[in-house]
Amino acid sequence: MLKKIILLVGVLIAVTAFFYFDLHQLLILNGLKGSMDQFSQWREQSPLLVIGAFFLLYVVVTALSLPGATILTLAAGALFGLIEGLLIASFASTVGATIAFLVSRYLLRDAIKLRFPERLTAIDAGVKKEGSFYLFTLRLVPIFPFFLINLLMGVTAIKAWTFFWVSQLGMLAGTFVFVNAGTQLAQIESLSGILSFNLILSFTLLGVFPFIAKALLNIIKKRRIYKNFSKPKQFDRNMIVIGAGAGGLVTSYIAAAVKAKVTLIEAGEMGGDCLNYGCVPSKAIIKSAKIVEQFQQADKYGLEKSSATFSFKKVMARVHQVIADIAPHDSVERYTKLGVEVIKGYGKLIDPWTVEIALSTGGKQTLSARTIVIATGARPFVPPLPGLEEAGYVTSDTLWSKFAQLDEPPKKLVVLGGGPIGSELAQSFARLGSQVTQVEMAERIMIKEDLEVSEFATQALKSSGVNVLINHQALRCEVRNNKKYLVVQHQEKEFDIEYDELLCAVGRSARLTGYGLEELGIETNRTIQTNDYLETLYPNIFAAGDIVGPYQFTHVAAHQGWYAAVNGLFGHFKKFKVDYRVIPWTTFIDPEVARVGLNEQDAISQNLDYEVTRFEFAELDRAITESATNGFIKVITPKGKDKILGVTIVSEHAGDLIAEFVLAMKHGLGLNKILGTIHSYPTWAEGNKYIAGEWKRAHAPEKVLNLLEKYHTWRRG
Ligand SMILES: Cc1cc2nc3c(=O)[nH]c(=O)nc-3n(C[C@H](O)[C@H](O)[C@H](O)COP(=O)(O)OP(=O)(O)OC[C@H]3O[C@@H](n4cnc5c(N)ncnc54)[C@H](O)[C@@H]3O)c2cc1C
């Protein structure tokens, strides 16, 4: 900070001195003309010294963003002639501009990043993609003040070297015009004469030309992409959506709501993974498992401690009942009523407008649409462990049906993976009586969360009976004497973990094959590649949900569904970039872990000047009444400001409590606003208000309070 202040003061002194000593008078046309004879004489006497001094002066003027660079460029022509003058002015202006750029980056970037982190991240992303292009255009068009470009570009993440060479190239034409004019200095009456209207127009056209060229290229590119296909003259539908998970359901619902003719194709179960294999069954079993734990901890509530007796079959039957109870929300009947045509079958892209459906009832149907949305989701990733297939395993796809057949929970269960899904299920099955060993390769579970949150989660899982093994790499599965073993490596030693069932929960990979993406050449990496509008390689084919990422949550899939529907149907009028700025998520272990925005490890990795405010639930009356004081709220704010950059909540109901912060962040409300909001007593939500109070206390205006104390002392007489 001190270094920054010294630099800023230095810059201010230099600029003030420049004006105080009237140096700017030297850098006007008449000043230059009047001093030309003297300059030429010096040049004859010591050419190298004059070149060096001139270069330096030019660099200083541009680095400090002082007025006069134009006069210096003319002077370069007048003093050194066209070629030499052009070389000197071109390099000096670029070096000066780059220094101004670096100073701006050093002084301003961090502060601006702290104040507008999302904006700057978006700008950085744009600069990363097309920064050179925009900089080149700005340099070419002389109506944009160069010093402003230097300062603004310094705030972005463009590389200094890129800034240097693009600036040099972009400024070359303008520099040439002025240096050339400088060679005829005597004839120049005013600066405005040099840059005539026609010349400015030509430069502007030159600057705009890359945009026109880009637009034309886009049209040509589009034509080329579609050239091997014949576009139908008429379409059967406005939109076809493949996949009826959260992404596809929301897309088709919105399309129908705005009266588009839309067909939704689903090969499996309506509702996709969330309803049938994911969020819903996992939350259902979490609830049963929590009640078992509560029985065991009944003495905490003044009751007799007991172990819950239960039938695992009934627990699993309840899980399936819960799925069945929610299923009508996503059913064919409901969507048909909403105006969506639902076809059960496997959809395959035939060309950019046509989908062939292998109907569940047998036979095939082909439909065309102007817009197609791919919402085919993801499936559990199964690691290529030797022996795994032979020994057998379950995933979140198969677990619910397989375990529903069991009378008892698996005696020995290995859960492979320390992410949210693995952690939620490991804790639940441990509570239901399985001996659970959770194997995680990384140094901690739930690694996206702060270290203390991971440690908290580990403790929570351990106290539910899970044997959490971190830094353990699964090597292979073996079956010996009818017993199954997972062989793991830890600190270069191998050992066996015996199991009856092994659950793979090491991540989910997008469904990318088998339905025409490869044939159409739609780019895939780990997901379908789309632009910010969710358009794939073919601008009429969109993608939404887990198939796109970057988050794999139901609410994000639904959020993207809106963009896919609106951009797909109305994109020719106006397109919307997906807004990923405020995305919450919750891991439903007990206590829950909820997050929105940055956590501390993000703030550190982004080099932010941040503050952490904490509130412990041990301080909350409601938590005390429920004997559930384990947990905390952690809010990240910029130093000295109440703007919320991110929140982590670890507690009962954390997933619900986070909503207030999501709303605040989305609408730019700071902690002061939360503090000024009435929360009913005694609720968990009061924790949100109390953490805002903690922040306020830490930022109390000490000087004002001291004065107030004196005032009250005086009032007492
Ligand atoms: C155990 C578990 C717990 C989870 N818990 C949560 C949670 O608590 N909160 C949360 O937000 N998220 C959770 N998730 C993630 C959530 O389930 C997904 O993010 C969500 O389902 C993504 O929706 P989607 O529409 O992208 O894909 P999906 O729900 O996977 O839907 C895609 C659909 O497309 C169909 N399909 C695929 N190919 C074709 C084809 N060619 N033709 C026709 N149909 C096709 C599939 O059959 C599927 O039904 C959990 C996931 C799991 C596995």
The ligand as a MOL file (V3000), in Angstrom:
LIG
                    3D

  0  0  0     0  0            999 V3000
M  V30 BEGIN CTAB
M  V30 COUNTS 53 58 0 0 0
M  V30 BEGIN ATOM
M  V30 1 C -26.9680 -38.2870 -5.9680 0
M  V30 2 C -27.1670 -36.9080 -6.5400 0
M  V30 3 C -27.5910 -35.9090 -5.7220 0
M  V30 4 C -27.7930 -34.6390 -6.2420 0
M  V30 5 N -28.2120 -33.6520 -5.4060 0
M  V30 6 C -28.4150 -32.4120 -5.8930 0
M  V30 7 C -28.9140 -31.3990 -5.0500 0
M  V30 8 O -29.1530 -31.6130 -3.8690 0
M  V30 9 N -29.1180 -30.1750 -5.5840 0
M  V30 10 C -28.8510 -29.8960 -6.8900 0
M  V30 11 O -29.0480 -28.7620 -7.3170 0
M  V30 12 N -28.3760 -30.8470 -7.7130 0
M  V30 13 C -28.1510 -32.0920 -7.2450 0
M  V30 14 N -27.7130 -33.0780 -8.0880 0
M  V30 15 C -27.4120 -32.7230 -9.5010 0
M  V30 16 C -28.6740 -32.6860 -10.3500 0
M  V30 17 O -29.3250 -33.9190 -10.3000 0
M  V30 18 C -28.3100 -32.3170 -11.7760 0
M  V30 19 O -27.5760 -31.1420 -11.7950 0
M  V30 20 C -29.5600 -32.1440 -12.6340 0
M  V30 21 O -30.2780 -33.3280 -12.6990 0
M  V30 22 C -29.1670 -31.6950 -14.0540 0
M  V30 23 O -30.3090 -31.6160 -14.8540 0
M  V30 24 P -30.2020 -31.7530 -16.4470 0
M  V30 25 O -31.5330 -31.3570 -16.9880 0
M  V30 26 O -29.0240 -31.0900 -16.9560 0
M  V30 27 O -29.9310 -33.2910 -16.7070 0
M  V30 28 P -30.6630 -34.6160 -16.2400 0
M  V30 29 O -31.4540 -34.4220 -15.0170 0
M  V30 30 O -29.5970 -35.6390 -16.2150 0
M  V30 31 O -31.6790 -34.9120 -17.4040 0
M  V30 32 C -31.2540 -35.3210 -18.6630 0
M  V30 33 C -32.2910 -36.2200 -19.2620 0
M  V30 34 O -31.9850 -36.3990 -20.6260 0
M  V30 35 C -32.3620 -37.7150 -20.9810 0
M  V30 36 N -31.6480 -38.0650 -22.2150 0
M  V30 37 C -30.3050 -38.1690 -22.3790 0
M  V30 38 N -30.0290 -38.4180 -23.6670 0
M  V30 39 C -31.2160 -38.4810 -24.3270 0
M  V30 40 C -31.5820 -38.6800 -25.6770 0
M  V30 41 N -30.6640 -38.8490 -26.6140 0
M  V30 42 N -32.8770 -38.6660 -25.9920 0
M  V30 43 C -33.8290 -38.4550 -25.0560 0
M  V30 44 N -33.5350 -38.2460 -23.7670 0
M  V30 45 C -32.2380 -38.2450 -23.4040 0
M  V30 46 C -31.9570 -38.5370 -19.7760 0
M  V30 47 O -32.6940 -39.7490 -19.7530 0
M  V30 48 C -32.3110 -37.6020 -18.6390 0
M  V30 49 O -33.5870 -37.8680 -18.1330 0
M  V30 50 C -27.5320 -34.3780 -7.6010 0
M  V30 51 C -27.1070 -35.3980 -8.4450 0
M  V30 52 C -26.9360 -36.6600 -7.9230 0
M  V30 53 C -26.4970 -37.7580 -8.8320 0
M  V30 END ATOM
M  V30 BEGIN BOND
M  V30 1 1 1 2
M  V30 2 1 2 3
M  V30 3 2 2 52
M  V30 4 2 3 4
M  V30 5 1 4 5
M  V30 6 1 4 50
M  V30 7 2 5 6
M  V30 8 1 6 7
M  V30 9 1 6 13
M  V30 10 2 7 8
M  V30 11 1 7 9
M  V30 12 1 9 10
M  V30 13 2 10 11
M  V30 14 1 10 12
M  V30 15 2 12 13
M  V30 16 1 13 14
M  V30 17 1 14 15
M  V30 18 1 14 50
M  V30 19 1 15 16
M  V30 20 1 16 17
M  V30 21 1 16 18
M  V30 22 1 18 19
M  V30 23 1 18 20
M  V30 24 1 20 21
M  V30 25 1 20 22
M  V30 26 1 22 23
M  V30 27 1 23 24
M  V30 28 2 24 25
M  V30 29 1 24 26
M  V30 30 1 24 27
M  V30 31 1 27 28
M  V30 32 2 28 29
M  V30 33 1 28 30
M  V30 34 1 28 31
M  V30 35 1 31 32
M  V30 36 1 32 33
M  V30 37 1 33 34
M  V30 38 1 33 48
M  V30 39 1 34 35
M  V30 40 1 35 36
M  V30 41 1 35 46
M  V30 42 1 36 37
M  V30 43 1 36 45
M  V30 44 2 37 38
M  V30 45 1 38 39
M  V30 46 1 39 40
M  V30 47 2 39 45
M  V30 48 1 40 41
M  V30 49 2 40 42
M  V30 50 1 42 43
M  V30 51 2 43 44
M  V30 52 1 44 45
M  V30 53 1 46 47
M  V30 54 1 46 48
M  V30 55 1 48 49
M  V30 56 2 50 51
M  V30 57 1 51 52
M  V30 58 1 52 53
M  V30 END BOND
M  V30 END CTAB
M  END
